[in-house]
């Protein structure tokens, strides 16, 4: 028999694993669809039960009764709640998220404009948080009870508990107003506006791709302070969790065995303990990233950052439901996407998960 | 482990190192005016729909109207697009002549056809501010017949009644009467919408600036109109940046990254006042702060209680402390600067008098009442101060905080006891406020017209009749007297505790010259600004 030809047993195994993948895929799709449906329904209902008249956002306080009524009918508010929801779903399935009452733009266009701003900020924030958070967490765990452990814990606690709004203003006061190290609020100085053509919407990426290094520098000077602030917040969480996971790992028998075998401390910490702690850390980092991707409303407000958080909050306050629901879809996608990603990383990092499959 | 600590230190150093070379530039370009403001109220750039503060100001700097007025003396009305006008003998028809040789920013000539189209369009689209025009008996059905072109540069406006000419002319100074470029707008018409979907986010005017870009909650960019028929603005660009946080605005202004900060609170204003690089400019605006007392509440509907509450507000202290420098005490529904405005302020905090009035009303032991309070710093501050002074007469005031739209929704549905509000006039004529504070043609729950008097369930057939008569009086002096009389009565008996008139404050860099803060929210002008 040709060694490359599968045996009947291998064929059965192949077919069953293909079937399992298919079943898994279908299950995943159904669960994602149900998650989205539930998310949209709850958001829709919240939007309708909040005591805010959505017509007000559209026509203002001074409109005549006739104008008001016309707008109410245009929004479909005279129809039963479920019918309104169904109408919305029909539109969503045809790829139309509707038009925002507040910005007069298609919600898709609005989101394409505000989400990259948040994505850029959250990614940089998470990178900073991870790059500093993991080593600090490891340091604190390895030197448990020492002065450096106390410093890391207090530093983390401040990041975790200080109001981000206050930290943002203080950051601006010190690094922008006094020291002049960073640029002020906003994504770009007006002198650099309109130089770069938006392609990805990520200013750092677009300016680099187009070779506009002065714009890149200005965008970097604008983003670094809010990113450090979000990074600090994220670092506080990541370092705390890293410390906790590492303490757990360092107390395991395999660490004792490794030490008995005479492995270097460096290898034990980085090669063994952290490697095992990395598995749950992936979820921690993914959750932290997802949290930042929802848009940090307060940070965006202080830094005049035109991101998703401000967009959704402003829309919700004005009961601009198309915009709120559009934003919810993005947030839902982010969560589902990052969950899938962390699942995949689990498989890469943890051989036991691979084996079970 | 030492290596780990060294790596962390290196990371921190690297981050700091990346920041250091980037010393931020701290001056705006010489030919650009940058203003920090909260621009999240803009929902449309179409003059037929604009009814919000920011968009109205932008339209005021980018669209021309038929008529204008002197911002220093609003009684001086002059033609802008209109060269002259005449009122017919029966007072029902106004005939306008249009200036010749004017052009839109697009280069298209401005003719009577554009003016007629603009007015008809506003009436036919029937958006929120359309009532400013439809109150003259215009409607979708008759707009084309009543607003008619009589020549290339002339047209007529026919009304249902002989209104006071000043009333009609002031309405023609409103944003809704802006002249739009018919050719350009109709090029973008879809499904017979008269270009509405396009103009919501685009521009078709003839003012000193053109609207180049609006990115919601981020920025509005205006550029000098190279086809402007008047004196060209010194600034090539005027930019509004959305900076919602007052403390951030202050930092940007002090650093010179914005030229004008438009949304500073009393604390920030005080702080920047001592900065020699910054000038604080003030202008009296038409907005008034008031309490609306629902007449559906059995306590508040008693005349003595209404008057007692007017003696239970410490007007001057609130103006001097909480609202420090941003209001003046004002107690009549017509703001100062309006024809017939009553400037008398008969009420001040007088607990003894209030108690006597409450006793007369049979409420010497006080009562409990709620107040819907918008959760902004100024409104919350006023509400808390009022809560203290009401308590001195035994009235327990429970504050119900809420977002602006939330409290407004409740107020519009007449579900409040007391509402603390701010009201700005829609146009420069006294009828704008008389119409809402002193008119209530139908007090039933399903009334078609729902002015502030209706929201507070105040049934006033006699005062409504007087307000209706005042709007038809063609003699301005007589008309002013009529409004004074209405306000005298209103001040004493109405369920409105009118407290303050707003002063708009803009803090700007010293080099910004000729910035104008006008009396109305669309009168702030920067076409003459130099730096």
Interface residues (C-beta under 8 A of the other chain):
Chain A: X50 X51 X52 X53 X56 X57 X58 X59 X60 X61 X62 X63 X64 X65 X66 X67 X70 X100 X101 X102 X103 X104 X105 X110 X113 X128 X131 X132 X135 X136 X138 X139 X142 X143 X148 X169 X172 X173 X175 X176 X177 X180 X181 X182 X183 X184 X185 X186 X189 X190 X191 X193 X217 X218 X220 X221 X224 X228 X265 X266 X301 X302 X303 X304 X306 X310 X311 X314 X317 X318 X319
Chain B: X1 X3 X4 X5 X7 X8 X11 X12 X15 X16 X18 X19 X20 X21 X22 X23 X24 X25 X26 X28 X29 X32 X34 X40 X43 X44 X45 X51 X52 X126 X127 X128 X129 X130 X131 X134 X200 X201 X215 X216 X217 X218 X219 X221 X239 X241 X242 X243 X244 X245 X247 X248 X251 X252 X254 X255 X257 X402 X403 X404 X405 X406 X408 X409 X410 X412 X426 X447 X448 X449 X450
